[in-house]
Amino acid sequence: MNTNDAASRLEALGNPTRLSLYRMLVKAGHAGLSVGECQQRLDIAQSTLSFHLKALIHAGLVTQERQSRTLICRANYDVMNALVGFLVDECCVDERCRTAASDAA
């Protein structure tokens, strides 16, 4: 994942409603939740939910699948794991330099 993709995805999660929606979908697991269930759990208007879902889908964090007349929303776990990986891949890398310099002294 590159910095621009990560920034775009983090920006999408930077809204409290979208973050709550995303966390709810992550908790729901691979089965996901219907749009109606999301709306009911978040207690928001359908147009508001649609607006926030669109942002998460555009960022690649959420997918939708039509099952008959129902839209099922799911967290995209591959993208979620890539984003978390991007954030932690180089954790404390520069600290090794300081540790090596301290050991040399």
DRENKOLDREN-271784 format. One record per residue (C-alpha): z negated, x negated, y. Coordinates in steps of 0.25 Angstrom, whole numbers, padded with zeros to 4 digits, always signed. Layout:
! residues N
ZXY
...
This chain:
! residues 105
+0000+0000+0000
+0003-0005+0014
-0005-0004+0026
+0004+0007+0032
+0002+0016+0020
-0013+0013+0020
-0014+0017+0034
-0006+0030+0033
-0015+0034+0021
-0028+0031+0028
-0023+0038+0040
-0020+0050+0032
-0035+0049+0027
-0040+0047+0041
-0041+0062+0043
-0054+0069+0038
-0047+0081+0032
-0037+0072+0025
-0047+0063+0020
-0055+0075+0014
-0043+0081+0008
-0039+0068+0002
-0053+0065-0004
-0053+0079-0009
-0040+0076-0016
-0045+0063-0022
-0057+0070-0027
-0048+0081-0034
-0042+0070-0043
-0028+0070-0048
-0028+0086-0050
-0028+0087-0035
-0030+0100-0027
-0022+0111-0022
-0019+0112-0007
-0027+0125-0007
-0039+0118-0014
-0038+0107-0004
-0038+0117+0008
-0050+0125+0002
-0058+0113+0000
-0056+0107+0014
-0056+0121+0020
-0045+0118+0029
-0032+0126+0034
-0020+0124+0025
-0012+0119+0037
-0023+0108+0039
-0023+0104+0024
-0008+0104+0024
-0008+0094+0036
-0018+0085+0030
-0011+0085+0016
+0002+0081+0022
-0004+0069+0028
-0011+0065+0015
+0002+0067+0007
+0011+0060+0018
+0001+0048+0016
+0003+0048+0001
-0012+0051-0002
-0010+0065-0007
+0001+0072-0016
+0004+0086-0018
+0010+0093-0030
+0014+0107-0031
+0009+0115-0043
+0016+0128-0043
+0011+0134-0030
+0000+0125-0028
+0000+0111-0021
-0009+0101-0027
-0014+0089-0019
-0018+0076-0025
-0023+0063-0020
-0013+0052-0022
-0022+0042-0030
-0012+0031-0030
-0011+0031-0015
-0026+0032-0014
-0028+0020-0023
-0018+0012-0016
-0024+0015-0002
-0038+0011-0007
-0032-0001-0013
-0026-0005+0000
-0039-0004+0007
-0047-0012-0003
-0037-0022-0009
-0040-0033+0000
-0055-0030+0002
-0063-0042+0006
-0051-0051+0004
-0054-0059+0016
-0069-0060+0012
-0065-0070+0002
-0060-0079+0012
-0074-0079+0019
-0081-0081+0006
-0072-0093+0003
-0075-0099+0017
-0090-0097+0015
-0090-0103+0001
-0082-0115+0007
-0092-0117+0018
